[in-house]
Amino acid sequence: MLAEGEETALYSDELVRSRSALYARRFRPWAFLLAGWVLFFSFGSGIELWSNILLGTLILGTLATPVLHFMGSTKFRAELAALTP
């Protein structure tokens, strides 16, 4: 048992920020895609021209995001391994 104040942090603040930024970059497309679909179904489908453009963009994003996520998994794991103590 350690006395109060003797505990050591497993991750430094800089390492925590780097790992958080790495995860944020990894899952940002999924968050934007989810937000886009929510916005489209809430009030985006009522706008004439923009609803078609937004729908096309969301469909392309829905098809491309899983592929890009899978293709970037090796790079993500390598960067995460470099940030793991």
Secondary structure, DSSP 8 states (H G I E B T S, - for coil): ---TT----SS-HHHHHHHHHHHHHHHHHHHHHHHHHHHHHHTGGGSHHHHHHHHHHHHHHHHHHHHHHHHTHHHHHHHHHHT--
